[in-house]
Amino acid sequence: RTDFPIKDSFFGRLKYQHPSIRKILCVSEKISEIVKSGMNRPEIVETVYSGIDLERFNVPADESFRERNALAVDDILVGNTSAIADQKDYFTFLKVAKEVTEKNERIKFLIIGDGPMKEEIKAFSDELGLKGKVIFTGFINNIPNVLPQLDLFFMPSKEEGLGTSLLDAMICKVPIVSTRAGGIPEIVIDGETGFCGEVGNVDMLADMILKLLADQSTQEKFVTNAYNMVLNKFDYRTTAEKTLKAYKEVLV
């Protein structure tokens, strides 16, 4: 699930290279490529994309979300629901937020969730003078109800196996700006299902956000393409069927 190379160590060889291992399933083509590069039997590596439960998103939007978080009706909401952890690169998220909000004060950035770096990221937000511009909602358990309230989903990860929170945003018809980390470009296809920028490139990501928010026709194009892609390729039942097929092949 994660985009790190296989270590040439005793435990690495035991875990991945043992002759009794018949198949290794990876959540994206990028992860498969990384794993294959460290394998003496690359032919046992196969991609089975992670899928999501589409039916859990058949719920009404949380209409009180803005009020609970002191957000105005005309505020433009840019959010992320990823864990507040190192690989999600919330430092870049906040730097981008500073640049974007300086150009449009109606835009608010939301960090929806919790994680081990929460206090560090909050301190950095204060250091950048983003009080009132970045809102920390804390952990919420009704993501499917809240995602439709966002005007844009922004995930600047520096490492990512695939990024199923992006699939959540897509099925909720929220346009996306993300980074080319790990398997993300396989779902956020730049110019087709979203904008996909360089990891850590604050200026590029800020420009993409401003450009997309100002272009309704591009938003509609991205949303339609992304929604149809998730329906066709990323239903959890497809993941289950392909995983079962792999088990049957191994057990023959």
C-alpha positions in Angstrom: 0.0 0.0 0.0 3.0 2.3 0.5 5.5 3.7 -2.0 8.8 2.6 -0.4 11.4 0.2 -2.0 11.9 -3.3 -0.6 15.0 -3.3 1.6 17.7 -5.8 0.9 17.8 -7.0 4.5 17.1 -10.3 6.3 13.6 -9.3 7.2 13.0 -7.7 3.8 14.0 -10.9 2.0 12.0 -13.0 4.4 8.8 -10.9 4.0 8.9 -10.4 0.2 11.3 -12.8 -1.4 10.5 -16.1 0.4 10.0 -18.8 -2.2 6.6 -19.7 -0.6 5.2 -16.3 -1.6 3.1 -16.8 -4.7 1.7 -13.4 -5.4 2.1 -9.8 -4.1 -0.9 -7.4 -4.6 -0.2 -3.7 -4.9 -2.8 -0.9 -4.7 -1.5 1.0 -7.8 0.7 0.6 -10.8 3.3 2.9 -9.3 3.6 0.7 -6.1 3.8 -2.4 -8.3 6.7 -0.7 -10.2 8.5 0.1 -7.0 8.0 -3.4 -5.5 9.1 -5.1 -8.8 12.4 -3.1 -8.8 13.4 -4.9 -5.6 12.2 -8.3 -6.4 14.1 -11.3 -7.8 10.7 -12.6 -9.0 8.9 -9.5 -10.4 6.4 -11.6 -12.2 4.5 -12.4 -8.9 3.7 -8.7 -8.4 0.2 -7.6 -9.5 -1.9 -4.4 -9.3 -5.4 -4.5 -7.7 -6.7 -1.0 -7.2 -8.3 -0.1 -3.9 -12.0 0.6 -4.2 -14.6 2.4 -2.1 -18.1 1.7 -1.0 -20.1 4.0 -3.3 -23.4 3.4 -1.4 -22.1 5.0 1.8 -22.2 8.3 -0.1 -25.9 8.1 -0.8 -26.6 10.5 2.1 -27.8 14.1 2.5 -25.2 16.9 2.8 -24.6 18.2 6.3 -26.2 21.6 5.9 -25.2 22.7 9.4 -21.4 22.1 8.8 -20.7 25.7 7.9 -22.6 27.1 10.9 -20.8 24.8 13.3 -17.5 25.9 12.0 -18.3 29.7 11.8 -18.2 29.7 8.0 -20.1 32.2 6.0 -22.5 31.1 3.3 -20.3 32.8 0.6 -17.0 31.4 1.9 -15.2 29.2 -0.7 -14.1 26.0 1.0 -10.9 24.1 0.2 -10.4 21.0 2.3 -8.5 17.9 3.0 -9.7 14.8 5.0 -6.3 13.1 5.2 -4.7 12.2 8.6 -2.5 14.9 10.0 0.7 13.0 9.4 4.1 13.6 7.8 3.4 11.9 4.4 0.3 14.1 3.9 2.6 17.3 3.9 0.4 19.7 5.7 3.3 22.1 5.8 2.9 22.6 2.1 -0.9 22.7 2.6 -0.5 25.7 4.9 2.0 27.5 2.7 -0.4 27.1 -0.2 -3.2 28.4 2.0 -1.3 31.5 2.9 -0.5 32.3 -0.7 -4.1 31.6 -1.9 -5.9 33.5 0.9 -3.7 36.5 0.3 -5.2 36.7 -3.2 -8.8 35.9 -2.2 -9.9 36.4 1.3 -13.2 34.6 0.7 -11.3 31.3 0.4 -11.0 29.2 3.6 -8.9 26.1 4.0 -10.2 23.2 6.1 -8.2 20.4 7.8 -10.8 17.8 8.5 -9.5 15.1 10.8 -6.8 14.4 13.4 -3.4 12.8 13.5 0.0 12.7 15.3 1.2 16.0 13.9 -1.9 18.0 14.8 -0.3 20.3 17.4 2.8 20.9 15.3 0.6 21.8 12.2 -1.6 24.1 14.3 1.5 25.9 15.6 2.8 26.4 12.1 -0.6 27.7 11.0 -0.4 30.3 13.7 3.2 31.1 12.8 2.0 31.9 9.2 -0.8 34.1 10.5 -3.6 31.9 9.2 -6.0 32.3 12.1 -9.5 32.4 10.7 -8.2 31.4 7.3 -7.5 27.8 8.1 -10.0 25.9 10.2 -9.2 22.7 12.1 -12.5 20.8 12.4 -11.1 17.9 14.3 -12.1 14.3 13.7 -15.6 13.8 12.3 -17.4 10.6 11.6 -19.7 11.8 8.8 -17.3 12.4 6.0 -19.8 11.5 3.2 -22.2 14.2 4.5 -19.5 16.8 4.8 -17.5 16.4 1.5 -20.2 17.8 -0.7 -19.9 21.1 1.3 -16.4 21.6 -0.2 -15.7 23.7 -3.3 -12.4 22.0 -3.9 -10.4 19.1 -2.4 -6.7 19.7 -2.0 -4.3 16.9 -1.1 -0.5 17.8 -1.4 0.9 14.4 -0.2 4.5 13.7 -0.7 4.0 9.9 -0.4 0.8 8.0 -1.3 0.0 4.4 -2.3 -3.1 5.5 -4.2 -5.2 8.0 -2.2 -8.7 6.7 -1.5 -9.7 10.0 0.1 -9.4 11.4 -3.4 -11.9 8.8 -4.6 -14.3 9.9 -1.9 -14.1 13.4 -3.1 -14.6 12.3 -6.7 -17.8 10.4 -5.9 -19.0 13.5 -4.0 -18.4 15.5 -7.2 -15.8 17.8 -5.6 -13.0 19.1 -8.0 -9.5 18.2 -7.0 -6.0 19.6 -6.9 -3.3 17.1 -5.8 0.3 16.2 -6.2 2.1 13.6 -8.4 3.0 11.4 -5.4 3.0 7.6 -5.6 -0.1 6.3 -7.3 -2.1 9.6 -7.3 -1.5 10.4 -11.0 -3.3 7.2 -11.8 -6.6 8.6 -10.5 -5.9 12.4 -10.6 -5.1 12.5 -14.3 -3.8 16.0 -14.9 -6.2 18.0 -17.0 -8.8 15.2 -17.1 -9.9 14.3 -13.6 -8.2 17.1 -11.7 -5.0 19.2 -11.6 -1.9 17.2 -10.5 1.2 19.3 -9.5 4.7 18.8 -8.3 5.2 17.6 -4.7 6.1 20.6 -2.5 5.8 23.2 -5.3 3.8 25.9 -3.4 3.5 28.4 -6.2 2.3 25.7 -8.8 -0.3 24.3 -6.4 -1.6 27.7 -5.4 -1.9 28.7 -9.0 -3.8 25.5 -9.8 -6.3 26.1 -6.9 -7.0 29.7 -8.0 -7.2 28.7 -11.7 -9.7 25.9 -11.0 -11.9 27.9 -8.6 -12.2 30.6 -11.2 -13.1 28.2 -14.1 -16.6 26.6 -13.7 -16.4 24.7 -17.0 -13.1 23.0 -16.1 -14.6 22.1 -12.7 -17.6 20.5 -14.4 -15.3 18.6 -16.8 -13.1 17.3 -13.9 -16.1 16.3 -11.8 -17.9 14.4 -14.6 -14.7 12.6 -15.7 -13.7 11.7 -12.2 -17.2 10.5 -11.1 -17.5 8.2 -14.1 -14.0 6.9 -13.6 -14.8 5.9 -9.9 -18.0 4.2 -11.0 -16.2 2.2 -13.6 -13.0 1.3 -11.9 -13.0 1.9 -8.2 -16.1 0.2 -6.7 -15.0 -2.0 -3.7 -16.7 -5.0 -5.3 -14.3 -4.8 -8.3 -11.4 -4.8 -5.8 -12.9 -7.9 -4.0 -13.5 -9.8 -7.3 -9.9 -9.2 -8.5 -8.5 -10.1 -5.1 -10.6 -13.3 -5.0 -9.3 -14.1 -8.5 -5.7 -13.7 -7.3 -6.3 -16.1 -4.4 -7.9 -18.7 -6.7 -4.9 -18.6 -9.0 -2.5 -19.1 -6.1 -4.5 -22.0 -4.7 -4.7 -24.0 -7.9 
